Amino acid sequence: MKTKQKEQEIIEIPIEPREEKFFHWIESDDCLGSWMPSEKASVSEKTKYQFSQAITRYQVKNNLLEAEIANKLGLNKETTAKLLRGYTENFALDSLVGYVGNFNWPFRIKWKEKIVLVVFFY
């Protein structure tokens, strides 16, 4: 038995060349956006995200370029960009602790009611 498919009307909206360039960039792999863990994420993922956000806050607070952060961490630009946007799935927790050590920040990790809190003093 054949089913009828409804015809869909396609509306073309003209855009300027600079807008088209922007849309292509947003759809590309070069546009990372940002990520944060869900409520169901593991304690490890949430903790790694807190380390990522601490580094990002330091960058913003000190008005540093990604390249300056990359140099301080000893990472390449692409890896640093992912870290600063919360993409921590390819990082081990101990490596993030080591990166924060490059900044000489004292920090404390607290366990409170199944939640890990990482407190940075910078």
N, CA, C and O atoms as CSV, one atom per row, in Angstrom:
chain,resi,resn,atom,element,x,y,z
A,1,MET,N,N,0.829,-1.172,0.000
A,1,MET,CA,C,0.000,0.000,0.000
A,1,MET,C,C,0.882,1.246,0.000
A,1,MET,O,O,1.750,1.407,0.858
A,2,LYS,N,N,0.653,2.097,-0.946
A,2,LYS,CA,C,1.435,3.317,-1.073
A,2,LYS,C,C,0.770,4.437,-0.292
A,2,LYS,O,O,-0.453,4.583,-0.281
A,3,THR,N,N,1.617,5.224,0.361
A,3,THR,CA,C,1.084,6.386,1.076
A,3,THR,C,C,1.440,7.644,0.307
A,3,THR,O,O,2.497,7.734,-0.316
A,4,LYS,N,N,0.560,8.588,0.362
A,4,LYS,CA,C,0.808,9.855,-0.312
A,4,LYS,C,C,1.678,10.732,0.579
A,4,LYS,O,O,1.457,10.831,1.786
A,5,GLN,N,N,2.641,11.348,-0.020
A,5,GLN,CA,C,3.461,12.296,0.705
A,5,GLN,C,C,2.959,13.700,0.405
A,5,GLN,O,O,2.637,14.032,-0.736
A,6,LYS,N,N,2.902,14.493,1.420
A,6,LYS,CA,C,2.494,15.875,1.230
A,6,LYS,C,C,3.637,16.640,0.591
A,6,LYS,O,O,4.807,16.425,0.908
A,7,GLU,N,N,3.282,17.523,-0.298
A,7,GLU,CA,C,4.289,18.388,-0.891
A,7,GLU,C,C,4.623,19.485,0.100
A,7,GLU,O,O,3.741,20.058,0.739
A,8,GLN,N,N,5.892,19.764,0.215
A,8,GLN,CA,C,6.319,20.819,1.119
A,8,GLN,C,C,6.733,22.035,0.299
A,8,GLN,O,O,7.412,21.918,-0.721
A,9,GLU,N,N,6.322,23.165,0.755
A,9,GLU,CA,C,6.685,24.400,0.088
A,9,GLU,C,C,8.040,24.853,0.622
A,9,GLU,O,O,8.239,24.961,1.832
A,10,ILE,N,N,8.941,25.107,-0.268
A,10,ILE,CA,C,10.262,25.581,0.113
A,10,ILE,C,C,10.318,27.072,-0.165
A,10,ILE,O,O,10.075,27.521,-1.285
A,11,ILE,N,N,10.635,27.813,0.849
A,11,ILE,CA,C,10.715,29.265,0.715
A,11,ILE,C,C,12.182,29.657,0.766
A,11,ILE,O,O,12.882,29.347,1.730
A,12,GLU,N,N,12.631,30.318,-0.240
A,12,GLU,CA,C,14.005,30.777,-0.274
A,12,GLU,C,C,14.056,32.218,0.192
A,12,GLU,O,O,13.335,33.080,-0.312
A,13,ILE,N,N,14.910,32.462,1.152
A,13,ILE,CA,C,15.082,33.807,1.683
A,13,ILE,C,C,16.463,34.288,1.261
A,13,ILE,O,O,17.471,33.672,1.605
A,14,PRO,N,N,16.509,35.376,0.524
A,14,PRO,CA,C,17.833,35.863,0.096
A,14,PRO,C,C,18.628,36.393,1.291
A,14,PRO,O,O,18.091,37.070,2.167
A,15,ILE,N,N,19.904,36.071,1.301
A,15,ILE,CA,C,20.783,36.574,2.348
A,15,ILE,C,C,22.003,37.208,1.695
A,15,ILE,O,O,22.365,36.889,0.562
A,16,GLU,N,N,22.610,38.093,2.423
A,16,GLU,CA,C,23.801,38.765,1.928
A,16,GLU,C,C,24.996,37.812,2.007
A,16,GLU,O,O,25.005,36.890,2.822
A,17,PRO,N,N,26.003,38.036,1.158
A,17,PRO,CA,C,27.190,37.150,1.178
A,17,PRO,C,C,27.862,37.063,2.547
A,17,PRO,O,O,28.309,35.986,2.941
A,18,ARG,N,N,27.941,38.186,3.284
A,18,ARG,CA,C,28.582,38.126,4.611
A,18,ARG,C,C,27.750,37.294,5.586
A,18,ARG,O,O,28.308,36.630,6.459
A,19,GLU,N,N,26.423,37.322,5.449
A,19,GLU,CA,C,25.565,36.493,6.294
A,19,GLU,C,C,25.743,35.020,5.940
A,19,GLU,O,O,25.776,34.164,6.824
A,20,GLU,N,N,25.856,34.730,4.659
A,20,GLU,CA,C,26.057,33.345,4.221
A,20,GLU,C,C,27.371,32.795,4.771
A,20,GLU,O,O,27.440,31.647,5.208
A,21,LYS,N,N,28.415,33.630,4.744
A,21,LYS,CA,C,29.715,33.222,5.285
A,21,LYS,C,C,29.581,32.897,6.779
A,21,LYS,O,O,30.151,31.916,7.257
A,22,PHE,N,N,28.827,33.721,7.510
A,22,PHE,CA,C,28.605,33.506,8.931
A,22,PHE,C,C,27.867,32.189,9.182
A,22,PHE,O,O,28.248,31.423,10.068
A,23,PHE,N,N,26.811,31.925,8.403
A,23,PHE,CA,C,26.045,30.683,8.572
A,23,PHE,C,C,26.910,29.457,8.295
A,23,PHE,O,O,26.801,28.447,8.990
A,24,HIS,N,N,27.763,29.544,7.287
A,24,HIS,CA,C,28.660,28.415,6.991
A,24,HIS,C,C,29.632,28.184,8.146
A,24,HIS,O,O,29.942,27.043,8.491
A,25,TRP,N,N,30.109,29.278,8.737
A,25,TRP,CA,C,31.038,29.144,9.858
A,25,TRP,C,C,30.343,28.489,11.048
A,25,TRP,O,O,30.923,27.603,11.677
A,26,ILE,N,N,29.111,28.901,11.374
A,26,ILE,CA,C,28.368,28.326,12.503
A,26,ILE,C,C,28.148,26.829,12.307
A,26,ILE,O,O,28.178,26.064,13.272
A,27,GLU,N,N,27.931,26.413,11.077
A,27,GLU,CA,C,27.679,25.001,10.808
A,27,GLU,C,C,28.960,24.182,10.710
A,27,GLU,O,O,28.902,22.955,10.631
A,28,SER,N,N,30.115,24.842,10.713
A,28,SER,CA,C,31.384,24.135,10.557
A,28,SER,C,C,31.885,23.577,11.888
A,28,SER,O,O,31.363,23.905,12.953
A,29,ASP,N,N,32.901,22.734,11.803
A,29,ASP,CA,C,33.528,22.183,13.006
A,29,ASP,C,C,34.380,23.224,13.728
A,29,ASP,O,O,34.770,23.008,14.875
A,30,ASP,N,N,34.676,24.359,13.070
A,30,ASP,CA,C,35.472,25.408,13.693
A,30,ASP,C,C,34.694,26.162,14.762
A,30,ASP,O,O,35.288,26.810,15.624
A,31,CYS,N,N,33.382,26.082,14.711
A,31,CYS,CA,C,32.528,26.774,15.683
A,31,CYS,C,C,32.171,25.780,16.785
A,31,CYS,O,O,31.300,24.928,16.608
A,32,LEU,N,N,32.841,25.897,17.900
A,32,LEU,CA,C,32.669,24.918,18.972
A,32,LEU,C,C,31.426,25.141,19.815
A,32,LEU,O,O,30.813,24.174,20.267
A,33,GLY,N,N,31.043,26.374,20.033
A,33,GLY,CA,C,29.973,26.623,20.994
A,33,GLY,C,C,30.486,26.286,22.383
A,33,GLY,O,O,31.687,26.394,22.634
A,34,SER,N,N,29.638,25.895,23.262
A,34,SER,CA,C,30.079,25.483,24.590
A,34,SER,C,C,29.231,24.300,25.049
A,34,SER,O,O,28.206,23.978,24.448
A,35,TRP,N,N,29.681,23.664,26.124
A,35,TRP,CA,C,29.025,22.460,26.624
A,35,TRP,C,C,29.059,22.494,28.133
A,35,TRP,O,O,30.001,23.013,28.732
A,36,MET,N,N,28.049,21.949,28.737
A,36,MET,CA,C,28.073,21.742,30.182
A,36,MET,C,C,27.415,20.405,30.496
A,36,MET,O,O,26.528,19.967,29.763
A,37,PRO,N,N,27.835,19.755,31.569
A,37,PRO,CA,C,27.287,18.429,31.881
A,37,PRO,C,C,25.829,18.497,32.323
A,37,PRO,O,O,25.377,19.489,32.894
A,38,SER,N,N,25.115,17.424,32.046
A,38,SER,CA,C,23.719,17.340,32.480
A,38,SER,C,C,23.680,16.988,33.962
A,38,SER,O,O,24.705,16.674,34.567
A,39,GLU,N,N,22.504,17.042,34.527
A,39,GLU,CA,C,22.343,16.666,35.931
A,39,GLU,C,C,22.686,15.197,36.149
A,39,GLU,O,O,23.093,14.809,37.244
A,40,LYS,N,N,22.524,14.381,35.111
A,40,LYS,CA,C,22.798,12.946,35.220
A,40,LYS,C,C,24.255,12.590,34.954
A,40,LYS,O,O,24.623,11.417,35.008
A,41,ALA,N,N,25.092,13.589,34.666
A,41,ALA,CA,C,26.499,13.318,34.388
A,41,ALA,C,C,27.179,12.740,35.630
A,41,ALA,O,O,26.721,12.937,36.756
A,42,SER,N,N,28.266,12.032,35.403
A,42,SER,CA,C,28.997,11.428,36.515
A,42,SER,C,C,29.677,12.512,37.353
A,42,SER,O,O,29.859,13.645,36.907
A,43,VAL,N,N,30.044,12.137,38.570
A,43,VAL,CA,C,30.756,13.060,39.457
A,43,VAL,C,C,32.066,13.490,38.798
A,43,VAL,O,O,32.468,14.649,38.901
A,44,SER,N,N,32.716,12.567,38.131
A,44,SER,CA,C,33.968,12.884,37.453
A,44,SER,C,C,33.766,13.943,36.374
A,44,SER,O,O,34.540,14.898,36.297
A,45,GLU,N,N,32.739,13.788,35.542
A,45,GLU,CA,C,32.478,14.751,34.471
A,45,GLU,C,C,32.152,16.126,35.045
A,45,GLU,O,O,32.621,17.141,34.530
A,46,LYS,N,N,31.353,16.164,36.104
A,46,LYS,CA,C,31.010,17.447,36.721
A,46,LYS,C,C,32.240,18.116,37.332
A,46,LYS,O,O,32.390,19.336,37.258
A,47,THR,N,N,33.114,17.319,37.930
A,47,THR,CA,C,34.329,17.862,38.532
A,47,THR,C,C,35.264,18.389,37.455
A,47,THR,O,O,35.837,19.468,37.604
A,48,LYS,N,N,35.422,17.635,36.373
A,48,LYS,CA,C,36.271,18.094,35.275
A,48,LYS,C,C,35.741,19.404,34.700
A,48,LYS,O,O,36.518,20.290,34.342
A,49,TYR,N,N,34.432,19.520,34.613
A,49,TYR,CA,C,33.818,20.746,34.105
A,49,TYR,C,C,34.137,21.931,35.026
A,49,TYR,O,O,34.386,23.039,34.550
A,50,GLN,N,N,34.127,21.697,36.345
A,50,GLN,CA,C,34.459,22.779,37.277
A,50,GLN,C,C,35.889,23.269,37.072
A,50,GLN,O,O,36.151,24.469,37.151
A,51,PHE,N,N,36.812,22.349,36.810
A,51,PHE,CA,C,38.192,22.747,36.528
A,51,PHE,C,C,38.255,23.555,35.231
A,51,PHE,O,O,38.957,24.564,35.157
A,52,SER,N,N,37.528,23.113,34.223
A,52,SER,CA,C,37.476,23.833,32.949
A,52,SER,C,C,36.963,25.256,33.145
A,52,SER,O,O,37.524,26.208,32.602
A,53,GLN,N,N,35.899,25.392,33.920
A,53,GLN,CA,C,35.314,26.711,34.144
A,53,GLN,C,C,36.229,27.615,34.969
A,53,GLN,O,O,36.227,28.831,34.778
A,54,ALA,N,N,37.000,27.042,35.871
A,54,ALA,CA,C,37.950,27.841,36.652
A,54,ALA,C,C,39.006,28.448,35.736
A,54,ALA,O,O,39.378,29.611,35.894
A,55,ILE,N,N,39.486,27.665,34.783
A,55,ILE,CA,C,40.478,28.162,33.833
A,55,ILE,C,C,39.853,29.245,32.948
A,55,ILE,O,O,40.498,30.250,32.650
A,56,THR,N,N,38.610,29.043,32.531
A,56,THR,CA,C,37.915,30.026,31.707
A,56,THR,C,C,37.700,31.328,32.484
A,56,THR,O,O,37.902,32.414,31.942
A,57,ARG,N,N,37.293,31.222,33.746
A,57,ARG,CA,C,37.106,32.428,34.566
A,57,ARG,C,C,38.421,33.191,34.732
A,57,ARG,O,O,38.441,34.421,34.695
A,58,TYR,N,N,39.514,32.454,34.916
A,58,TYR,CA,C,40.829,33.080,35.032
A,58,TYR,C,C,41.172,33.829,33.736
A,58,TYR,O,O,41.689,34.946,33.777
A,59,GLN,N,N,40.886,33.213,32.606
A,59,GLN,CA,C,41.158,33.849,31.313
A,59,GLN,C,C,40.383,35.165,31.185
A,59,GLN,O,O,40.946,36.189,30.796
A,60,VAL,N,N,39.102,35.128,31.511
A,60,VAL,CA,C,38.258,36.318,31.393
A,60,VAL,C,C,38.690,37.389,32.398
A,60,VAL,O,O,38.823,38.563,32.051
A,61,LYS,N,N,38.904,36.972,33.633
A,61,LYS,CA,C,39.279,37.915,34.699
A,61,LYS,C,C,40.578,38.648,34.365
A,61,LYS,O,O,40.730,39.827,34.684
A,62,ASN,N,N,41.505,37.949,33.725
A,62,ASN,CA,C,42.813,38.527,33.420
A,62,ASN,C,C,42.946,38.993,31.971
A,62,ASN,O,O,44.032,39.367,31.527
A,63,ASN,N,N,41.830,38.966,31.238
A,63,ASN,CA,C,41.788,39.444,29.859
A,63,ASN,C,C,42.888,38.802,29.000
A,63,ASN,O,O,43.625,39.497,28.301
A,64,LEU,N,N,42.986,37.472,29.062
A,64,LEU,CA,C,44.021,36.741,28.339
A,64,LEU,C,C,43.469,36.140,27.047
A,64,LEU,O,O,42.294,35.780,26.972
A,65,LEU,N,N,44.305,36.038,26.063
A,65,LEU,CA,C,43.950,35.377,24.810
A,65,LEU,C,C,44.026,33.867,24.987
A,65,LEU,O,O,44.719,33.373,25.876
A,66,GLU,N,N,43.314,33.140,24.141
A,66,GLU,CA,C,43.395,31.674,24.194
A,66,GLU,C,C,44.830,31.206,24.022
A,66,GLU,O,O,45.253,30.241,24.659
A,67,ALA,N,N,45.576,31.885,23.164
A,67,ALA,CA,C,46.970,31.497,22.923
A,67,ALA,C,C,47.808,31.620,24.190
A,67,ALA,O,O,48.700,30.804,24.425
A,68,GLU,N,N,47.529,32.636,25.010
A,68,GLU,CA,C,48.261,32.806,26.261
A,68,GLU,C,C,47.922,31.692,27.246
A,68,GLU,O,O,48.801,31.181,27.941
A,69,ILE,N,N,46.659,31.323,27.303
A,69,ILE,CA,C,46.243,30.212,28.164
A,69,ILE,C,C,46.871,28.913,27.661
A,69,ILE,O,O,47.376,28.118,28.453
A,70,ALA,N,N,46.841,28.700,26.345
A,70,ALA,CA,C,47.429,27.484,25.757
A,70,ALA,C,C,48.903,27.375,26.123
A,70,ALA,O,O,49.378,26.298,26.484
A,71,ASN,N,N,49.621,28.480,26.029
A,71,ASN,CA,C,51.043,28.487,26.359
A,71,ASN,C,C,51.265,28.147,27.827
A,71,ASN,O,O,52.162,27.372,28.161
A,72,LYS,N,N,50.454,28.724,28.694
A,72,LYS,CA,C,50.590,28.471,30.131
A,72,LYS,C,C,50.278,27.007,30.474
A,72,LYS,O,O,50.894,26.423,31.366
A,73,LEU,N,N,49.308,26.426,29.746
A,73,LEU,CA,C,48.926,25.037,30.006
A,73,LEU,C,C,49.824,24.031,29.284
A,73,LEU,O,O,49.861,22.854,29.642
A,74,GLY,N,N,50.541,24.500,28.274
A,74,GLY,CA,C,51.362,23.591,27.473
A,74,GLY,C,C,50.525,22.764,26.513
A,74,GLY,O,O,50.874,21.629,26.189
A,75,LEU,N,N,49.395,23.349,26.052
A,75,LEU,CA,C,48.491,22.660,25.126
A,75,LEU,C,C,48.465,23.389,23.790
A,75,LEU,O,O,48.846,24.556,23.704
A,76,ASN,N,N,48.014,22.693,22.749
A,76,ASN,CA,C,47.851,23.379,21.469
A,76,ASN,C,C,46.562,24.193,21.485
A,76,ASN,O,O,45.741,24.060,22.392
A,77,LYS,N,N,46.398,25.040,20.467
A,77,LYS,CA,C,45.263,25.961,20.421
A,77,LYS,C,C,43.916,25.226,20.373
A,77,LYS,O,O,42.974,25.615,21.062
A,78,GLU,N,N,43.827,24.180,19.569
A,78,GLU,CA,C,42.564,23.442,19.416
A,78,GLU,C,C,42.137,22.782,20.728
A,78,GLU,O,O,40.970,22.855,21.111
A,79,THR,N,N,43.066,22.151,21.402
A,79,THR,CA,C,42.764,21.485,22.670
A,79,THR,C,C,42.368,22.503,23.727
A,79,THR,O,O,41.439,22.270,24.501
A,80,THR,N,N,43.068,23.628,23.763
A,80,THR,CA,C,42.744,24.686,24.716
A,80,THR,C,C,41.358,25.247,24.454
A,80,THR,O,O,40.599,25.477,25.395
A,81,ALA,N,N,41.015,25.470,23.189
A,81,ALA,CA,C,39.695,26.000,22.834
A,81,ALA,C,C,38.598,25.065,23.337
A,81,ALA,O,O,37.587,25.527,23.865
A,82,LYS,N,N,38.784,23.776,23.180
A,82,LYS,CA,C,37.787,22.810,23.653
A,82,LYS,C,C,37.677,22.842,25.172
A,82,LYS,O,O,36.575,22.815,25.719
A,83,LEU,N,N,38.809,22.898,25.848
A,83,LEU,CA,C,38.810,22.935,27.306
A,83,LEU,C,C,38.088,24.178,27.823
A,83,LEU,O,O,37.297,24.090,28.762
A,84,LEU,N,N,38.357,25.330,27.216
A,84,LEU,CA,C,37.744,26.578,27.665
A,84,LEU,C,C,36.245,26.617,27.417
A,84,LEU,O,O,35.544,27.432,28.016
A,85,ARG,N,N,35.751,25.767,26.559
A,85,ARG,CA,C,34.324,25.717,26.268
A,85,ARG,C,C,33.617,24.552,26.961
A,85,ARG,O,O,32.450,24.268,26.692
A,86,GLY,N,N,34.342,23.887,27.854
A,86,GLY,CA,C,33.713,22.852,28.674
A,86,GLY,C,C,33.742,21.458,28.096
A,86,GLY,O,O,33.162,20.544,28.682
A,87,TYR,N,N,34.400,21.261,26.961
A,87,TYR,CA,C,34.483,19.923,26.370
A,87,TYR,C,C,35.604,19.158,27.073
A,87,TYR,O,O,36.756,19.201,26.639
A,88,THR,N,N,35.272,18.470,28.142
A,88,THR,CA,C,36.285,17.828,28.985
A,88,THR,C,C,36.332,16.311,28.831
A,88,THR,O,O,37.081,15.642,29.543
A,89,GLU,N,N,35.540,15.761,27.909
A,89,GLU,CA,C,35.463,14.299,27.807
A,89,GLU,C,C,36.791,13.645,27.456
A,89,GLU,O,O,36.999,12.481,27.795
A,90,ASN,N,N,37.696,14.355,26.787
A,90,ASN,CA,C,38.983,13.772,26.414
A,90,ASN,C,C,40.099,14.105,27.400
A,90,ASN,O,O,41.272,13.848,27.125
A,91,PHE,N,N,39.736,14.672,28.541
A,91,PHE,CA,C,40.714,15.020,29.563
A,91,PHE,C,C,40.541,14.098,30.765
A,91,PHE,O,O,39.420,13.794,31.173
A,92,ALA,N,N,41.650,13.665,31.317
A,92,ALA,CA,C,41.603,12.911,32.576
A,92,ALA,C,C,41.568,13.926,33.709
A,92,ALA,O,O,42.151,15.004,33.605
A,93,LEU,N,N,40.889,13.580,34.778
A,93,LEU,CA,C,40.780,14.493,35.913
A,93,LEU,C,C,42.159,14.864,36.460
A,93,LEU,O,O,42.399,16.021,36.804
A,94,ASP,N,N,43.059,13.894,36.540
A,94,ASP,CA,C,44.386,14.202,37.069
A,94,ASP,C,C,45.163,15.150,36.167
A,94,ASP,O,O,45.982,15.926,36.659
A,95,SER,N,N,44.926,15.106,34.846
A,95,SER,CA,C,45.614,16.054,33.964
A,95,SER,C,C,45.066,17.469,34.172
A,95,SER,O,O,45.821,18.438,34.104
A,96,LEU,N,N,43.759,17.595,34.424
A,96,LEU,CA,C,43.189,18.917,34.700
A,96,LEU,C,C,43.731,19.483,36.009
A,96,LEU,O,O,43.991,20.682,36.112
A,97,VAL,N,N,43.900,18.623,37.000
A,97,VAL,CA,C,44.509,19.053,38.261
A,97,VAL,C,C,45.922,19.557,37.986
A,97,VAL,O,O,46.342,20.570,38.545
A,98,GLY,N,N,46.650,18.856,37.132
A,98,GLY,CA,C,48.007,19.276,36.769
A,98,GLY,C,C,48.031,20.608,36.038
A,98,GLY,O,O,48.906,21.437,36.290
A,99,TYR,N,N,47.072,20.825,35.126
A,99,TYR,CA,C,47.007,22.097,34.404
A,99,TYR,C,C,46.754,23.250,35.361
A,99,TYR,O,O,47.374,24.307,35.244
A,100,VAL,N,N,45.849,23.050,36.305
A,100,VAL,CA,C,45.574,24.089,37.290
A,100,VAL,C,C,46.828,24.345,38.124
A,100,VAL,O,O,47.078,25.470,38.557
A,101,GLY,N,N,47.608,23.296,38.342
A,101,GLY,CA,C,48.878,23.459,39.057
A,101,GLY,C,C,49.832,24.402,38.340
A,101,GLY,O,O,50.655,25.056,38.981
A,102,ASN,N,N,49.728,24.480,37.004
A,102,ASN,CA,C,50.561,25.416,36.246
A,102,ASN,C,C,50.283,26.865,36.618
A,102,ASN,O,O,51.139,27.731,36.437
A,103,PHE,N,N,49.098,27.128,37.133
A,103,PHE,CA,C,48.734,28.481,37.535
A,103,PHE,C,C,49.092,28.775,38.988
A,103,PHE,O,O,48.958,29.910,39.446
A,104,ASN,N,N,49.545,27.755,39.709
A,104,ASN,CA,C,49.885,27.897,41.132
A,104,ASN,C,C,48.703,28.398,41.956
A,104,ASN,O,O,48.867,29.234,42.845
A,105,TRP,N,N,47.522,27.887,41.657
A,105,TRP,CA,C,46.332,28.245,42.431
A,105,TRP,C,C,46.146,27.248,43.551
A,105,TRP,O,O,46.166,26.040,43.315
A,106,PRO,N,N,45.967,27.731,44.760
A,106,PRO,CA,C,45.539,26.793,45.794
A,106,PRO,C,C,44.060,26.454,45.571
A,106,PRO,O,O,43.270,27.323,45.201
A,107,PHE,N,N,43.703,25.225,45.790
A,107,PHE,CA,C,42.296,24.843,45.669
A,107,PHE,C,C,41.983,23.737,46.648
A,107,PHE,O,O,42.874,23.041,47.134
A,108,ARG,N,N,40.706,23.586,46.928
A,108,ARG,CA,C,40.233,22.562,47.852
A,108,ARG,C,C,39.075,21.834,47.189
A,108,ARG,O,O,38.214,22.458,46.568
A,109,ILE,N,N,39.056,20.538,47.320
A,109,ILE,CA,C,37.947,19.740,46.802
A,109,ILE,C,C,37.130,19.262,47.991
A,109,ILE,O,O,37.653,18.641,48.916
A,110,LYS,N,N,35.829,19.565,47.948
A,110,LYS,CA,C,34.936,19.171,49.039
A,110,LYS,C,C,33.895,18.198,48.511
A,110,LYS,O,O,33.414,18.333,47.387
A,111,TRP,N,N,33.563,17.240,49.315
A,111,TRP,CA,C,32.499,16.274,48.995
A,111,TRP,C,C,31.331,16.595,49.905
A,111,TRP,O,O,31.448,16.510,51.127
A,112,LYS,N,N,30.202,16.965,49.313
A,112,LYS,CA,C,29.047,17.345,50.120
A,112,LYS,C,C,27.793,16.736,49.508
A,112,LYS,O,O,27.397,17.099,48.400
A,113,GLU,N,N,27.183,15.829,50.216
A,113,GLU,CA,C,25.932,15.204,49.798
A,113,GLU,C,C,25.975,14.747,48.330
A,113,GLU,O,O,25.149,15.147,47.510
A,114,LYS,N,N,26.950,13.911,48.035
A,114,LYS,CA,C,27.128,13.333,46.696
A,114,LYS,C,C,27.433,14.377,45.626
A,114,LYS,O,O,27.256,14.120,44.435
A,115,ILE,N,N,27.887,15.545,46.049
A,115,ILE,CA,C,28.273,16.598,45.116
A,115,ILE,C,C,29.716,16.971,45.419
A,115,ILE,O,O,30.091,17.161,46.577
A,116,VAL,N,N,30.515,17.074,44.375
A,116,VAL,CA,C,31.892,17.497,44.536
A,116,VAL,C,C,31.952,18.991,44.275
A,116,VAL,O,O,31.480,19.465,43.242
A,117,LEU,N,N,32.525,19.725,45.198
A,117,LEU,CA,C,32.740,21.161,45.035
A,117,LEU,C,C,34.236,21.408,44.943
A,117,LEU,O,O,35.000,20.982,45.810
A,118,VAL,N,N,34.644,22.091,43.903
A,118,VAL,CA,C,36.044,22.467,43.768
A,118,VAL,C,C,36.113,23.968,44.005
A,118,VAL,O,O,35.525,24.752,43.260
A,119,VAL,N,N,36.832,24.358,45.040
A,119,VAL,CA,C,36.931,25.771,45.403
A,119,VAL,C,C,38.337,26.236,45.076
A,119,VAL,O,O,39.319,25.683,45.571
A,120,PHE,N,N,38.422,27.269,44.228
A,120,PHE,CA,C,39.708,27.829,43.825
A,120,PHE,C,C,39.926,29.158,44.540
A,120,PHE,O,O,38.986,29.922,44.759
A,121,PHE,N,N,41.177,29.421,44.899
A,121,PHE,CA,C,41.536,30.664,45.573
A,121,PHE,C,C,42.513,31.400,44.668
A,121,PHE,O,O,43.727,31.231,44.786
A,122,TYR,N,N,41.984,32.210,43.772
A,122,TYR,CA,C,42.862,32.993,42.892
A,122,TYR,C,C,42.394,34.407,42.787
A,122,TYR,O,O,43.012,35.211,42.089
